[in-house]
Amino acid sequence: MPSPRGRRPRTLTPEERKSLTHGDFWIPDAERDVYQRALEALNAAGVPYVIAGAYAIYEHTGIYRKTKDLDLFFEPKTVVAAARALGGAGFRTRLEDAHWLAKATMGDSFVDLIYGMGNGVATIDEGWLRHSRPGILAAIPVRIAPPEELIWHRLFISERHRHDMSDIVHLILCLGDTLDWERLVDRVGEHWPLLLSQILMFGYVYPGYRTNIPAWVPEKLLALARETVGKDDVDLDVTRGPMISRFSFTIDVREWGFSDPRSELVRAAQNSPQIRAIADADVWDERGEDHSQARDEAVAL
């Protein structure tokens, strides 16, 4: 991995110098065999996907983090084909949460089939594939999720047991001004305060690398922030807390009477034609409780 912005080179360990192309070292044999079977099945079936999660972070930053699963991102329209291909390869498929997540298991190992955001903000679209890059995982050709979309996705992960701030600032540090900031800002849209908070955090964590971020980005976001100073939104009873952490803001919704935009977004996603098609497909060996509840709610509407 090149040093951030080509200056202050770090001394990398031999393990850090390994790229995803030599990723066999990083995956235990049992898991490697399962991942290889999954990737081979998807490639043979011609199902497009990108690698995300810890392996994508490793490819972009050189940071290795042991993970218990493999995150594969799909457009919703290809999820059923992916599940069918994996089922044919001996995996057991489970529709975990109908609007964004399914799983394919083999023994103690599993692959996550992710096709949306858990908070209902968006589904995985063709931009994830169009801006991806080639790589090799478990000796299988794959596509690696683009860093801009990885940052966007991680802005909404702020649970007490998992917080992705370090992934975001490491991506900014390692990739510097090579990021497509215009695309990232467009992706974030109305959720710009989340991006601004991470940009400020980056400046705190790496004060010698603030110029990794083009000046127009914080200037634009700070201008938006200044417009909100001293102003409340009309609806005082809304909390966006559940958009980033369901656990931490449960009390706001259940006891303090705040309305939750997350639940409305998830309900809308569950009732969209593309998600209903996934839920109604005959490829699932099991269905999670969240799916059953969502179907009951959809029928009641």
Summary of the structure (lengths in Angstrom):
residues: 301
radius of gyration: 20.2
end to end distance: 51.7
largest distance: 60.1
contacts: 905
relative contact order: 0.13
helix: 54%
strand: 14%
